[in-house]
Amino acid sequence: MYFTDRGLEELEERRGDEEVTLAWLAAKLRAFVDANPEFETAVERLATYLARDDEDD
């Protein structure tokens, strides 16, 4: 188990029944990077991964 699994499990438990838009997610990620600029590269990689996830289909 990775350390991030705990955060992902908490996210699923607390907000798993909610529906969100990708625009909402992008805004939350921007706010996170504004508050935590040291994670800019990781967030950029995640956003790129999510944006291109269907390229292999």
Backbone as JSON, one array per atom type, in Angstrom:
{
  "sequence": "MYFTDRGLEELEERRGDEEVTLAWLAAKLRAFVDANPEFETAVERLATYLARDDEDD",
  "N": [[0.85, -1.19, 0.0], [0.56, 2.16, -0.89], [1.46, 5.36, 0.49], [-0.26, 7.31, -0.45], [-2.61, 5.94, -0.78], [-4.15, 6.06, 1.54], [-5.16, 8.67, 1.56], [-6.64, 8.6, -0.8], [-8.5, 6.64, -0.18], [-9.85, 7.97, 1.89], [-10.95, 10.1, 0.44], [-12.69, 8.7, -1.25], [-14.43, 7.56, 0.66], [-15.53, 9.85, 1.93], [-16.51, 11.45, -0.16], [-17.4, 9.87, -2.17], [-19.96, 9.38, -3.23], [-20.67, 11.64, -4.55], [-21.15, 13.62, -7.52], [-19.04, 15.17, -9.81], [-17.75, 17.76, -11.95], [-15.26, 17.88, -14.55], [-14.29, 20.41, -14.82], [-14.69, 21.46, -12.26], [-12.9, 19.81, -10.85], [-10.47, 20.58, -12.07], [-10.35, 23.26, -11.21], [-10.11, 22.86, -8.44], [-7.64, 21.53, -8.38], [-5.99, 23.57, -9.38], [-6.24, 25.44, -7.3], [-5.09, 23.96, -5.25], [-2.42, 23.75, -6.17], [-1.75, 26.45, -6.15], [-1.69, 26.89, -3.41], [0.22, 25.06, -2.69], [2.86, 25.1, -4.18], [5.06, 23.44, -4.58], [4.12, 21.03, -5.44], [3.46, 21.27, -8.06], [4.51, 19.98, -10.4], [3.76, 17.28, -10.01], [0.94, 17.51, -9.97], [0.52, 18.52, -12.52], [1.38, 16.33, -14.03], [-0.53, 14.41, -13.26], [-2.9, 15.64, -14.2], [-2.37, 15.67, -16.96], [-2.2, 12.92, -17.43], [-4.87, 12.16, -16.83], [-6.21, 13.65, -18.8], [-5.35, 12.45, -21.14], [-6.04, 9.81, -20.95], [-7.74, 8.23, -22.5], [-6.47, 7.76, -24.9], [-5.3, 5.32, -25.54], [-7.37, 3.63, -26.13]],
  "CA": [[0.0, 0.0, 0.0], [1.27, 3.42, -0.95], [0.99, 6.36, 1.42], [-1.38, 8.03, -1.07], [-3.83, 5.14, -0.69], [-4.98, 6.54, 2.65], [-5.89, 9.86, 1.11], [-7.61, 8.19, -1.81], [-9.59, 5.96, 0.53], [-10.64, 9.0, 2.58], [-11.71, 10.79, -0.59], [-13.79, 7.83, -1.67], [-15.38, 7.41, 1.76], [-16.21, 11.11, 2.23], [-17.14, 12.12, -1.31], [-17.58, 8.87, -3.21], [-21.3, 9.39, -3.82], [-20.88, 12.9, -5.25], [-20.78, 13.76, -8.92], [-18.34, 16.43, -10.05], [-17.32, 17.99, -13.33], [-13.82, 18.01, -14.71], [-13.99, 21.82, -14.58], [-14.57, 21.58, -10.81], [-11.65, 19.17, -10.47], [-9.37, 21.44, -12.51], [-10.3, 24.42, -10.31], [-9.57, 22.4, -7.15], [-6.21, 21.27, -8.56], [-5.32, 24.88, -9.46], [-6.19, 26.01, -5.94], [-4.11, 23.18, -4.5], [-1.07, 24.15, -6.6], [-1.53, 27.81, -5.64], [-1.35, 26.78, -1.98], [1.33, 24.11, -2.53], [3.54, 25.13, -5.47], [6.04, 22.36, -4.7], [3.45, 19.89, -6.06], [3.04, 21.65, -9.4], [4.87, 18.95, -11.37], [2.92, 16.1, -9.78], [-0.43, 17.82, -10.38], [0.55, 18.62, -13.97], [1.45, 14.96, -14.55], [-1.84, 13.79, -13.04], [-3.86, 16.25, -15.12], [-2.05, 15.17, -18.29], [-2.61, 11.51, -17.44], [-6.33, 12.1, -16.92], [-6.64, 14.21, -20.08], [-4.98, 11.58, -22.24], [-6.29, 8.44, -20.56], [-8.47, 7.47, -23.51], [-5.7, 7.66, -26.14], [-4.96, 3.94, -25.83], [-8.58, 2.87, -26.47]],
  "C": [[0.89, 1.24, 0.0], [0.67, 4.38, 0.08], [-0.23, 7.09, 0.87], [-2.69, 7.26, -0.97], [-4.74, 5.62, 0.44], [-5.8, 7.75, 2.26], [-6.95, 9.52, 0.08], [-8.79, 7.46, -1.17], [-10.47, 6.96, 1.27], [-11.51, 9.76, 1.59], [-12.92, 9.97, -1.02], [-14.85, 7.69, -0.58], [-16.19, 8.68, 1.99], [-17.02, 11.64, 1.06], [-17.48, 11.17, -2.44], [-18.94, 8.87, -3.89], [-21.59, 10.67, -4.6], [-20.52, 12.8, -6.71], [-20.15, 15.13, -9.1], [-18.0, 16.55, -11.53], [-15.8, 18.05, -13.37], [-13.4, 19.47, -14.52], [-13.83, 22.07, -13.08], [-13.24, 20.99, -10.34], [-10.46, 20.03, -10.87], [-9.23, 22.66, -11.61], [-9.72, 24.03, -8.95], [-8.07, 22.13, -7.26], [-5.42, 22.57, -8.68], [-5.18, 25.51, -8.08], [-5.16, 25.28, -5.09], [-2.69, 23.59, -4.87], [-0.76, 25.57, -6.14], [-1.08, 27.78, -4.19], [-0.11, 25.93, -1.74], [2.14, 24.04, -3.83], [4.59, 24.03, -5.66], [5.45, 21.11, -5.35], [3.0, 20.17, -7.5], [3.33, 20.56, -10.43], [3.98, 17.71, -11.22], [1.49, 16.34, -10.26], [-0.5, 17.93, -11.9], [0.59, 17.23, -14.6], [0.12, 14.23, -14.39], [-2.86, 14.33, -14.03], [-3.63, 15.76, -16.55], [-2.46, 13.72, -18.44], [-4.12, 11.39, -17.61], [-6.83, 12.61, -18.27], [-6.4, 13.24, -21.23], [-5.31, 10.12, -22.0], [-6.98, 7.6, -21.64], [-7.7, 7.3, -24.82], [-5.38, 6.22, -26.52], [-6.16, 3.1, -26.25], [-8.72, 2.64, -27.94]]
}
